Amino acid sequence: MMRALDLAEAVENGDLTPAALVELCAEAQAEFAHLNVFATLDLDGARARASRLRADCGLFGLPLGVKDIIDTADLPTEHGSPIYKGNRPKADATIVVMSEEAGGNILGKTVTTEFAYLNPPPTLNPHDAAHTPGGSSSGSAAGVAAGILPLALGTQTGGSVIRPASFCGVAAMKPSYRLLPMTGVKPFAPLLDTLGLFGARVVDVAFGLEAISGRPLRIDGQDFGTPTFGVTRLECAGEADPEAEAALRSAVRALERAGAHVVDVTLPAEWAEAHHRHIVINNYEGAQSLAYEYWHRRADLSPILVKCLEAGRAIPIDDYDDARGAANRARRVMHSVFKPVDVLLTYSANGEAPLRETTGDPRYNKLVTLLGLPAVNVPGYSGAKGLPVGVQIVGNFGDDHRTLAAAAFLERALARPT
Amino acid sequence: MMRALDLAEAVENGDLTPAALVELCAEAQAEFAHLNVFATLDLDGARARASRLRADCGLFGLPLGVKDIIDTADLPTEHGSPIYKGNRPKADATIVVMSEEAGGNILGKTVTTEFAYLNPPPTLNPHDAAHTPGGSSSGSAAGVAAGILPLALGTQTGGSVIRPASFCGVAAMKPSYRLLPMTGVKPFAPLLDTLGLFGARVVDVAFGLEAISGRPLRIDGQDFGTPTFGVTRLECAGEADPEAEAALRSAVRALERAGAHVVDVTLPAEWAEAHHRHIVINNYEGAQSLAYEYWHRRADLSPILVKCLEAGRAIPIDDYDDARGAANRARRVMHSVFKPVDVLLTYSANGEAPLRETTGDPRYNKLVTLLGLPAVNVPGYSGAKGLPVGVQIVGNFGDDHRTLAAAAFLERALARPT
């Protein structure tokens, strides 16, 4: 995989140029074109920009993948749907402008599932082409895993950042709600939709997020002490697959060996209640956000999406309001959860990537998304089929830096020889 | 003015047709074309739709104006900016689909100030062409006031619904935050941006909002008892112009004559604190939302907007985070404010509409927008220059129906002969 932080340092030291980085990506893409990482690839554009972009700070000219529900004025933005074939928005999304201001070089638009919902994408899992890379940020996760991209933007409404990262064996973060601005990103459920970033390691993700957001999020080269981890199996989401449980146990053992404090935590009843309401907000707001497509282009939508939109349309307004109320009550008790611990440790996804007929199950991500909490996938474990299985570090709202530091602590602990 | 509720009843009773309604609007538009209500007028489209739209429920085929920062696939959406001249979005905004599903007939796109900020629009105040209709929903307010439109959609980020309603002498509501979905509406400050509706009277606005949203908001034909009004002068926003104060006193007297309970309330310190942070969130998020336009089309932006965006870019991230924290603290004490009263009564705007070189001052609207509270402008008072001056009814979050009922109570009280 391409390590963003190391590549940026190489550019800073004069050992690499932004133009050479584009060629590294191009070579990997040529080798792994069959993975279908890109909806639109723009190598020539990236080559042209490499010579004139700002490469003395921030992202140092690093190539970047952008999920194809994020608007770009110079490249098509097709939302994974034939309805938007060739769609050229008038403006870049804010996150695109921020990435370019930071010296990022957009290599292309990465494959998204249709409108970031559950219909399986053409993208393959780099670890086994028969298996899904996860969704909905499929191309971004697979592109980083295949070593085509050092960094890639995705979004999460249920589990669309953390789940594909787990399935593809890469690091990724879904930051706190509203940390990254959503202007110009196609909405599905605005109360849930959150931008995130994929990279090879947690340090790479932290580096990229700091450069793009301007917030102090880097965690390389510093010692943040030994965090306290609160382990939860998110029982409200149901029992996990044995491979997910094995990954979690492996993480706990690695943390204990590394001298971390690991305690069991019991989540408040308000959180379980909120977990069960995620689907109400997801489907109700999804039906609202895609109202035009549903009314005017229904024949061009996948059956699984139509079913979701119709379920959303059937939800009584009072149920939606109640779900928002439940989410608010769950947010109000948040601080009590994080009083005894720095972060939570739980499953990222339910085991290894399933076969490509689905994109997998976001059950361990939905609550975290609804609460708006920062979450990081930490790779490092392989399941029975040899596919990656990550674990999830979840922090308190706005505590993104501590969450990244704890995730990096775990990543180092997992990499240590036993 | 065109009374939406009465017109809908006339259609229901067979005394009017949707086609005849379009002609009523066309006649008024021909008479008042000089007011520049529309960015794009679509009389022929409205005539064609009148014969085939659903006119047996909901909006009963009523013509509707749509502020030109709201996406429409069949009409240009220009955001009041030359950058978007001729812009044709791929999809309708969700609120447009909802309005059409409800049997509304979109007559055209109403003039917005540039990206819904402060640069004065070409629209004139129907009561005096030398004066501003207010902003940023200028065309929607003026169109209803001139009797061209029975209903019109607007948005408020500072005071862009309540202020133009006050200046033009019409009713309008900015509902609770997120009551109406923002998908397809050009963002300025997503934490503040809220859709609203203009109509001749409070009952008309309530009727339109119920039809569009599907929520029980109508207040006609029922007695909701006598509300308790808490009077506040929003001292945190500074002293008001004598005409605003006179309008407020007139409202208090009318309420007392009508037998309402009117008490003085003192707002919590958290609210004053939040008031002063509105500008931080407004400018910081504005700079983010218009990042593309700022970087790629700066020469096409007005000086007043560039100044705002540069102020926003200069705000330290910590100040923005602090402002969000202050808003959250102010929201947490909200229920204590509304414990002794049903609604608050305060200024809508600072006096009569000023001359057209500005769009007026949103000082008495910013806090209410930041808190996400439902607010209604109640017309009925005229100032020294003979221009309308409204007062504002503000309700608790989610208490939109009670807010409308209290506003209607005041409107009836003001209309009663003394």
Boltz contact constraints between the chains, C-beta under 6 A:
constraints:
  - contact:
      token1: [A, 87]
      token2: [B, 90]
      max_distance: 6.0
  - contact:
      token1: [A, 90]
      token2: [B, 87]
      max_distance: 6.0
  - contact:
      token1: [A, 91]
      token2: [B, 292]
      max_distance: 6.0
  - contact:
      token1: [A, 92]
      token2: [B, 292]
      max_distance: 6.0
  - contact:
      token1: [A, 94]
      token2: [B, 288]
      max_distance: 6.0
  - contact:
      token1: [A, 94]
      token2: [B, 291]
      max_distance: 6.0
  - contact:
      token1: [A, 97]
      token2: [B, 291]
      max_distance: 6.0
  - contact:
      token1: [A, 97]
      token2: [B, 292]
      max_distance: 6.0
  - contact:
      token1: [A, 97]
      token2: [B, 295]
      max_distance: 6.0
  - contact:
      token1: [A, 181]
      token2: [B, 288]
      max_distance: 6.0
  - contact:
      token1: [A, 183]
      token2: [B, 187]
      max_distance: 6.0
  - contact:
      token1: [A, 183]
      token2: [B, 289]
      max_distance: 6.0
  - contact:
      token1: [A, 187]
      token2: [B, 183]
      max_distance: 6.0
  - contact:
      token1: [A, 215]
      token2: [B, 317]
      max_distance: 6.0
  - contact:
      token1: [A, 288]
      token2: [B, 94]
      max_distance: 6.0
  - contact:
      token1: [A, 288]
      token2: [B, 181]
      max_distance: 6.0
  - contact:
      token1: [A, 289]
      token2: [B, 183]
      max_distance: 6.0
  - contact:
      token1: [A, 291]
      token2: [B, 94]
      max_distance: 6.0
  - contact:
      token1: [A, 291]
      token2: [B, 97]
      max_distance: 6.0
  - contact:
      token1: [A, 292]
      token2: [B, 91]
      max_distance: 6.0
  - contact:
      token1: [A, 292]
      token2: [B, 92]
      max_distance: 6.0
  - contact:
      token1: [A, 292]
      token2: [B, 97]
      max_distance: 6.0
  - contact:
      token1: [A, 295]
      token2: [B, 97]
      max_distance: 6.0
  - contact:
      token1: [A, 317]
      token2: [B, 215]
      max_distance: 6.0
